[in-house]
Amino acid sequence: MIKTNTVLRQMQALFPRYEFEKLVNEHSGDKGIRHFSTWNLLQVLFIAHLTAQKSIRSICDSLQSKANYWYHLGLNSISRNNLSHALMNRPDEIFRDAFFTFLFKIQSERGIKRDKRFKFKNPLKSIDSTLVSLCITMYSWANYRETKGGIRLHFAFDNKNQVPEFLVIREGREHDINAAYSIPIAANSIYVLDRGYFCYDFLHKINENEAFFVTRTKSNTLYRVVKRNSKDGESIKADWIITVTGQKSDDYPENLRIVKYYDSETKRTFEFITNNFALSAKTIADIYKSRWDIELFFKWIKQNLKIKSFLGTSENVVKIQIWSAMLLYLLIEYIRYVSRTPFPLLKVFRLLKDNAFLDYNILDLLLDRIRKKYEHPIFDENQLVFGF
């Protein structure tokens, strides 16, 4: 047995295990389980995401080659049968609820991070979805198209803190707006929406919750200009107060604001609609540009976490794998916060992944102290000095 304080063990120490075990008990996750607990399952999935394991067999082979470290993982044994059975039968609701519990912990400790792009203090959030494609013959429950399966992950993303604050998993064929109604709306926040969520009834829900929205109009959007505001820059082509007309006008009876913005880089004119009348037209355009944050988040999790290929074909396996990936994402962001590291998310992820089973202090690793600790000069004025 190797008694070392590995990076992986230090990572796990920052995760709220007590709250996780409470959720396991609430959902009877470990009822009748003797050897491979739900906590062990989460640990193994963290390792699978970090090391990009492709199958249950590769996970077990990798862990069996590191049996000396099982003591720190609390593992007594690992087998394909135990892991497969756990993924099939442990309630995915445990991991879902653990995500929101851990998220609340992070939010309460961090507060609202200052975003240098904007001067306003309102929380800024993006709502969008990403499709995870699946083989329809293997994942028959994941309806999307006749010859293609898939599920949609609908996120509310905190642009200022760079963390997902809400996730709901739906069938790929379900329209975005149907999932949007399950997303809680926080007062005084500004929500940036993709056009897939353009629905007057949903926009009015945001307004009724004393929050703001910014989105793009559709080609068939009908409105009447009530007032023309003065333009505050060459890129602003129009700044109007409008009222909605057409069949859906009753869904949003209050006035709205239209901002037409010319982007010199793409040489295109964009038309934004919002219920915020206080911010400048240029700020409204910049807010919509910040929606790119959630697109970068989608790209990051698909490239670095295991959410495009799965360890099983059942709905429960897929959901557990996705929720565990989001828990690991939160854990990495939390480690960045508590360590005060200057490194970006990707570099932190790579450092943790490459040194997971090594006996390094996380602070030394993320503050670049390890390199400095073992760094020796190889040359001075009089002689060569070799460090081993």
C-alpha positions in Angstrom: 0.0 0.0 0.0 1.4 3.4 -1.0 0.3 6.0 1.5 0.7 9.2 -0.5 -1.5 12.3 -0.7 -2.2 12.2 -4.4 -3.6 15.0 -6.4 -6.8 12.9 -7.0 -7.2 12.5 -3.2 -6.9 16.2 -2.7 -9.4 16.9 -5.4 -11.9 14.6 -3.7 -11.4 16.3 -0.4 -12.7 19.5 -1.9 -15.9 17.8 -3.0 -18.8 17.9 -0.5 -19.0 14.2 0.2 -21.3 14.5 3.3 -24.0 16.2 1.2 -23.5 13.6 -1.5 -24.0 10.7 0.9 -27.2 12.4 2.2 -28.5 12.4 -1.3 -27.5 8.7 -1.7 -29.6 7.9 1.4 -32.5 9.9 0.2 -32.7 8.0 -3.0 -31.8 4.7 -1.5 -28.8 4.5 -3.8 -26.7 2.0 -1.7 -29.6 -0.2 -0.5 -28.3 -3.8 -0.6 -24.9 -2.7 -1.8 -21.9 -4.2 0.0 -18.7 -3.5 -2.0 -19.1 -0.8 -4.7 -20.9 2.3 -3.3 -22.4 5.2 -5.2 -19.5 7.3 -3.9 -17.1 4.8 -5.4 -19.0 5.1 -8.7 -18.6 8.8 -8.7 -14.8 8.5 -8.0 -14.4 6.0 -10.8 -16.3 8.3 -13.2 -14.1 11.2 -12.3 -11.1 9.1 -13.2 -12.8 8.0 -16.4 -13.4 11.7 -17.4 -9.9 12.8 -16.4 -8.1 10.0 -18.2 -10.5 9.8 -21.2 -11.2 6.1 -20.8 -13.3 4.7 -23.7 -14.9 1.6 -22.1 -15.8 -0.1 -18.9 -13.0 -2.7 -19.7 -10.4 0.1 -20.1 -11.5 1.7 -16.8 -11.1 -1.5 -14.9 -7.8 -2.4 -16.5 -6.4 1.0 -15.7 -7.6 0.9 -12.1 -6.4 -2.7 -11.6 -2.9 -1.6 -12.6 -3.0 1.1 -9.9 -4.3 -1.2 -7.1 -1.8 0.4 -4.6 -3.8 3.6 -4.7 -7.2 2.0 -3.9 -6.8 2.7 -0.2 -7.1 6.4 -0.9 -10.1 5.9 -3.2 -11.9 3.8 -0.6 -12.1 0.9 -3.1 -12.0 -2.7 -2.1 -12.4 -4.1 -5.6 -13.3 -3.1 -9.1 -14.8 -5.3 -11.8 -16.7 -4.8 -15.1 -19.8 -6.4 -13.6 -19.9 -4.1 -10.6 -19.3 -1.0 -12.6 -21.8 -1.9 -15.3 -24.4 -2.9 -12.7 -23.9 0.4 -10.8 -24.3 2.5 -13.9 -27.5 0.7 -14.8 -29.1 0.8 -11.4 -28.0 3.7 -9.3 -30.6 6.6 -9.6 -29.3 9.3 -11.9 -31.2 11.8 -9.6 -28.4 11.4 -7.0 -25.9 12.9 -9.4 -28.4 15.5 -10.7 -29.1 16.7 -7.1 -25.4 16.6 -6.2 -24.8 19.0 -9.1 -27.2 21.6 -7.8 -25.9 21.1 -4.2 -22.3 21.6 -5.2 -23.3 24.6 -7.5 -25.0 26.3 -4.5 -21.8 25.8 -2.4 -19.7 27.4 -5.1 -22.1 30.3 -5.7 -22.4 31.1 -2.0 -18.6 31.2 -1.6 -17.7 33.0 -4.8 -20.5 35.5 -5.2 -20.8 37.4 -8.5 -17.5 37.7 -10.3 -16.6 41.0 -11.8 -16.7 40.9 -15.6 -14.3 43.5 -17.1 -16.3 43.5 -20.4 -19.3 45.3 -18.7 -19.8 48.0 -16.1 -23.3 46.9 -15.0 -23.6 44.8 -11.9 -26.5 42.6 -13.0 -25.8 38.8 -13.3 -25.4 37.9 -17.0 -26.6 34.5 -18.1 -26.9 32.6 -21.4 -29.6 30.1 -22.3 -28.9 27.6 -25.1 -28.8 23.9 -25.9 -26.3 21.5 -27.5 -27.1 18.2 -29.2 -25.4 15.0 -28.3 -25.8 12.6 -31.2 -26.5 8.9 -30.6 -26.9 5.8 -32.7 -30.7 5.3 -33.0 -30.3 1.5 -33.2 -28.4 1.3 -29.9 -30.2 4.2 -28.1 -33.8 3.6 -29.2 -35.1 5.8 -26.3 -33.3 8.9 -27.6 -35.7 10.1 -30.3 -34.4 12.7 -32.7 -34.9 11.8 -36.3 -36.0 8.7 -38.2 -32.4 7.6 -38.8 -30.6 9.4 -36.0 -30.8 9.5 -32.2 -29.8 12.2 -29.9 -30.4 14.1 -26.7 -30.3 17.9 -26.0 -28.6 19.4 -23.0 -30.4 22.7 -22.2 -28.1 24.9 -20.1 -28.4 28.2 -18.3 -24.8 29.5 -18.2 -23.4 32.1 -15.8 -21.3 34.3 -18.2 -19.5 36.2 -15.4 -18.6 33.2 -13.2 -18.2 30.9 -16.2 -20.1 28.0 -14.7 -23.3 26.2 -15.8 -26.1 27.0 -13.3 -28.8 24.9 -14.7 -29.1 21.8 -16.9 -32.1 19.8 -18.1 -31.7 16.8 -20.4 -34.4 16.2 -23.0 -35.0 14.3 -26.2 -33.3 15.6 -29.3 -36.5 16.1 -31.2 -38.1 18.3 -28.5 -38.1 22.0 -29.3 -35.8 24.3 -27.3 -38.7 26.5 -26.0 -40.4 23.6 -24.3 -37.3 23.0 -22.1 -36.9 26.7 -21.4 -39.9 26.9 -19.2 -38.2 24.6 -16.7 -35.3 27.1 -16.3 -35.7 29.2 -13.2 -35.6 33.0 -13.8 -33.7 35.1 -11.3 -34.8 38.7 -10.7 -32.5 41.5 -11.9 -30.5 39.1 -14.1 -29.9 39.6 -17.8 -30.6 36.5 -20.0 -29.0 36.2 -23.5 -31.1 33.9 -25.7 -30.6 32.1 -28.9 -33.3 32.6 -31.5 -34.5 29.1 -30.8 -35.9 30.4 -27.5 -37.7 33.4 -29.2 -41.3 33.1 -27.9 -43.3 36.1 -26.7 -44.9 34.0 -23.9 -41.5 33.0 -22.6 -40.0 36.5 -22.9 -43.0 37.8 -21.0 -42.3 35.2 -18.3 -38.8 36.7 -17.9 -40.2 40.2 -17.8 -42.8 39.2 -15.1 -39.9 37.8 -13.0 -38.3 41.3 -13.1 -35.4 40.1 -15.2 -34.1 41.2 -18.6 -33.5 39.5 -21.9 -31.6 40.1 -25.1 -32.2 38.0 -28.2 -32.4 38.4 -32.0 -35.6 38.9 -33.8 -36.8 36.4 -36.4 -37.5 37.3 -40.1 -41.3 37.2 -39.5 -41.2 39.4 -36.3 -43.9 42.1 -36.6 -43.9 45.3 -34.6 -44.8 49.0 -34.8 -42.3 51.7 -33.9 -43.5 53.9 -31.0 -40.4 56.1 -30.5 -37.0 56.5 -32.2 -34.1 57.1 -29.8 -30.9 58.9 -30.8 -28.1 56.7 -32.1 -25.0 56.4 -29.8 -22.4 55.4 -32.4 -21.7 54.7 -36.0 -22.3 50.9 -35.5 -25.9 51.6 -34.2 -28.2 51.8 -37.1 -31.4 52.1 -35.1 -32.6 52.3 -31.5 -36.4 52.1 -31.3 -39.2 51.6 -28.7 -41.7 49.3 -30.3 -44.9 47.4 -29.6 -45.6 43.9 -30.9 -48.2 43.4 -33.6 -49.6 40.3 -35.3 -51.2 37.2 -34.0 -49.0 36.8 -30.9 -49.2 40.5 -29.8 -51.4 39.6 -26.8 -48.5 37.4 -25.4 -46.4 40.5 -24.8 -48.6 43.6 -24.3 -45.8 45.9 -23.0 -43.3 47.9 -25.0 -40.0 46.5 -26.1 -36.8 47.9 -27.6 -35.2 47.1 -30.9 -31.5 47.8 -31.5 -30.0 47.4 -35.0 -26.3 46.9 -34.9 -23.8 46.8 -37.8 -20.9 44.5 -37.3 -17.9 45.7 -39.3 -16.1 42.4 -39.0 -18.8 40.2 -40.6 -20.3 43.2 -42.5 -23.8 42.1 -41.3 -26.5 44.0 -39.6 -28.1 42.3 -36.5 -31.5 43.2 -35.0 -31.8 42.7 -31.3 -34.9 42.8 -29.1 -34.8 43.5 -25.4 -36.9 44.7 -22.4 -34.0 46.7 -21.0 -34.4 50.4 -21.7 -31.6 51.7 -19.5 -28.4 50.3 -21.0 -26.9 51.8 -24.1 -27.5 50.3 -27.5 -23.9 49.4 -27.9 -24.0 47.5 -24.5 -27.1 45.6 -25.7 -25.1 44.5 -28.8 -22.1 43.5 -26.6 -24.3 41.5 -24.3 -25.5 39.4 -27.2 -21.9 38.9 -28.3 -21.2 37.5 -24.9 -23.5 34.6 -25.8 -20.4 33.1 -27.4 -19.3 32.1 -23.9 -21.8 29.3 -23.8 -20.7 28.1 -27.2 -17.1 27.9 -26.0 -18.4 26.0 -22.9 -20.1 23.5 -25.2 -16.9 23.1 -27.2 -14.8 22.6 -24.1 -16.9 19.9 -22.4 -17.3 18.0 -25.6 -13.5 18.0 -26.3 -12.3 17.3 -22.7 -15.1 15.4 -20.9 -16.6 12.1 -21.8 -20.1 13.2 -23.0 -20.0 12.2 -26.7 -19.5 8.4 -26.2 -21.0 6.4 -23.3 -20.2 3.4 -21.2 -23.7 1.9 -21.8 -26.8 2.3 -23.9 -29.5 2.8 -21.2 -30.9 6.3 -20.4 -29.7 6.0 -16.8 -26.1 5.3 -17.9 -26.1 8.3 -20.2 -27.6 10.7 -17.6 -25.2 9.6 -14.9 -22.2 10.1 -17.2 -23.4 13.6 -18.2 -24.1 14.7 -14.6 -20.8 13.3 -13.4 -19.0 15.3 -16.1 -20.8 18.5 -15.0 -19.8 17.7 -11.4 -16.1 17.4 -12.4 -16.4 20.7 -14.4 -17.7 22.4 -11.2 -14.9 20.7 -9.1 -12.2 22.0 -11.5 -13.7 25.5 -11.4 -13.9 25.3 -7.6 -10.2 24.3 -7.4 -9.3 27.2 -9.6 -11.1 29.5 -7.2 -9.7 28.2 -3.9 -6.2 27.9 -5.3 -6.2 31.4 -6.9 -4.3 30.0 -9.8 -3.6 32.3 -12.7 -3.9 29.3 -15.1 -6.9 29.0 -17.5 -9.4 26.2 -17.1 -7.8 24.0 -19.8 -4.4 24.2 -18.3 -5.7 23.4 -14.8 -7.6 20.4 -16.3 -4.5 19.1 -18.0 -2.3 19.5 -14.9 -4.8 17.6 -12.8 -5.2 14.9 -15.4 -1.5 14.3 -16.0 -0.7 14.3 -12.2 -3.8 12.7 -10.8 -1.9 9.8 -9.1 1.2 11.7 -8.2 2.2 13.0 -4.8 2.1 16.7 -5.5 0.4 19.4 -3.5 -2.3 21.0 -5.6 -1.3 24.5 -4.7 2.3 23.8 -5.7 1.1 22.3 -9.0 -1.3 25.2 -9.9 0.9 28.0 -8.7 3.9 26.6 -10.6 5.9 26.0 -7.5 6.9 22.5 -8.5 8.9 23.6 -11.4 10.6 26.3 -9.3 11.2 23.9 -6.5 13.2 21.4 -8.6 14.6 24.0 -11.0 18.4 24.3 -10.9 20.7 26.6 -12.9 22.7 24.6 -15.4 25.4 27.1 -16.0 27.2 29.9 -14.1 30.3 31.9 -14.9 32.8 29.2 -13.6 31.2 25.8 -14.0 28.4 23.7 -15.3 26.0 22.5 -12.6 23.8 19.5 -13.2 20.7 18.9 -11.1 19.3 15.4 -10.7 
